[in-house]
């Protein structure tokens, strides 16, 4: 698994499973925001976009990703059901 493939899988899940698969409007809205944040943060990592070199910086993509996964573990595990992608993302933190 590499970051590009992981992003591709997440974007396809976003388009197919979230946007078209979740019927409840509120649940779909929340899932789109959460998965969208994961996609944006992983894209920042893929492209090397960061404000500074400090990994503990409050706006560091890795720090934001860790906080996102710590605060939303159950929901993200449900949204990212494929173990390979979920475990790969956690390995980046």
N, C-alpha and C positions, 0 to 999 in steps of 0.2 A: 504494500500500500504506500502510495506517495500522496503528498498534499494535493497535487493537481487532480488525481483520481478521486480523492476524498471530496474535494470541492464539487467535482462533476456529479458525484452520487448525491451530495446534499442538495444541489440545485435541482436535480431531477426529482428528488423527494419533495422539495418545496413546490415545484410545479405540479407534480402528479398527486402525491399523497396529501399534501396540505391544502393547496388551492382548489383542487378538484375532488378530493376524497373526504374532507371533513364537512359534514352537513351543517352543524351548529355554527351560526355566525360568530358568536362570542369566542367559542373554542378555536375556530379557524383564525380569527383575528389575533388571538394570543399566540397561537402556534406560528403564524406568519412572522410576528415580531421576534419571537424567541429564536426561531431557526434563521431568520434574516440576520440577527445579530451574530450568530455563529458563523454564517457565511461571510459576513463582512470582516469579522476578526480573523478568520482563516485566510481570507484574501489579503489582508494586511501582512500576515506572516509570509504568505507565498511571495508577495511582491517586495517584502522587506521594508514596508512602510512603518516608521516609528518616529516619534518626536525626539527621542534621545536614546542613548545607548544603555541607560540604566533599566534593567529588566524589572526592577521593583517600582519604576515610575508609575504614578497613578493612571497614566494614559497608555501604558505598555499593552500591546495586544495580548501578550501572554498573561499578564496580570488580570486584564479584563476577562479573558477567556476562563481563567481559573475561578474568578469570582462568579461568573455566569454559571459555570458548571457546579460550583459549590452551592449556590443559591437555588438552582433549578434542576438538580440531579434527576429527580423522579420524572419530571416532565420531559427533559431531554432524552432520558433513556427510552421513554415511550415514543418520542418523535424520531429518534435515531435508533431504530430497532436492530440494525445490522451491527453485530458485535465488532466486526473488523473496523468499521468507521468510528464507532464510539470509543473503542479502546485505542485506536490510532490517535484520535484527537486528544485523549487524556495523556497519551505518551508525549505529546508536544508541550505539555504544561510543566 
